[in-house]
Amino acid sequence: MLKEHRYSVLLVSSSEQFNKNTINLLSDNIYVDLTVSTNIDQARRLIAERKFDIVIVDSPVNNDKGFYFVLSFCMSDEFQILVLAKQSDSDEAYFRLHDYGVFVLSKPIEEDLFIQTLRIMSITRDKITSVKQNNLSFKDKLDEIKLISEAKVLIVKNMQR
C-alpha cells in the first residue's frame, strides 16, 4: 500500500514574485502546508514555533545572503534546507553550506529542476526520519537489555548471600 506523504514548507524570501510563483508551483503538489516569511527574523520565530519539513531560502533576503541563518539551523535533522543563491554567490553558498547537508541551487532555476530537488529533499528527509525512529527503537531495546542484565546481577548477588 502506498503511503501518501504531505510536507510543510517554509519559504524565506523578500521577493513577492518568487513567493507567488513558488506557492502556485507547489500548491498542486505534495507540499500542502506552505508558509511564507519575508525576513530572517520572522523565519527564526516561525521555525521556533512550528515544525517544517523543508525550508527554502531565496537568497538574498533583504540584502542578507542568509548563510548565517541557514548555518544556525542546519544541524537540525528536523527539516531539509534549500538555498537558492544568485549565480554570483552560488559557489560561496555551496562551499559554506554543503558540509552541513544544505542543498544549494544557482538562480535562475528551471521549474523541473526545482521540483526534482524538492523531491530528493523529501526522500532524504523521510529516510532520516526512518533511521531516527529505528535508532530510538534500538535504544529502547538496549535500555531494556541493560535493565534486565542489572536485575540478573542483583538476583545473583542476593542468591550468594
Disulfide bonds with the S-S distance in Angstrom:
none
